[in-house]
Amino acid sequence: MGHHAPSTDLARQIFAEDDWVEIADIDQHYFRKEEALYESVLQTRPGSVPLGQGATEYVTEYRRDHG
């Protein structure tokens, strides 16, 4: 729905932010769980994969360095 401008405009008029929280079933517990999952993924990251670097940049540098 979000990529259709008329639908987005209508949704902004009809729904408040609290409505979207209810519809999506997102609350602080959800965000804490997502943060914990993200942290667990970071813990499995090889040291050779830097944080904050986009995938395209990483692949370009890797190919340059490793062929």
N, C-alpha and C positions, 0 to 999 in steps of 0.2 A: 504494500500500500504506500510505503514511504517514497517510492520513486515516481508516483503519480501526483503532480503538483496539486490538482484540484482536491484529491483525496486528503493530502497532507493539510491543506488549508482548512478543509472541513473538520478534520480530526482535531486541529488546534482550537477550533471554535467549540467543539462539543466536549472534548475530554480535558480534564485537568491532569497535572502531573501525578497526583495521587491515583487517578484512574489507571494510568499507564503502569504504575507500580503494581496495582491490583491485577490488571490484565496479564502482565508479564510474570507475576508471582515473584517479584524481586524485592528483597528487603536487606537489612544489614547482615543477617545470617547468610544470605546468598553471597554477598560480597566478601565476607570473611572466608567462606568456603572456597570461592574463586581465588582469593589471594593465597590461601594455603596450597591449592592445586598448582598455581603458578610457581610458588616457591619450591614445591617438590619437583617440578619440571626443571627449574634452574639448577637444582642440586644434581641433576643427571647430565647437565651440560658439560661436554668435554672442555677442558681448559683452553683448547685451541680455538674455540668458538667464542669470540668476544661479545660482550653485552653491548647493546646500543648501536650496533652496526647493522645496517640493512642487509637483507639476504643478497641483493644484487651486488652490493659492494664487497661482501664477504666472498662470494663466488668469483668475482672478477679478480680479487687479490689472490685467492687460492689458486686459480688457474695460472695467474702470472707467476706465482712462486713455485707451483708444483707441476705445471705443464698441462 
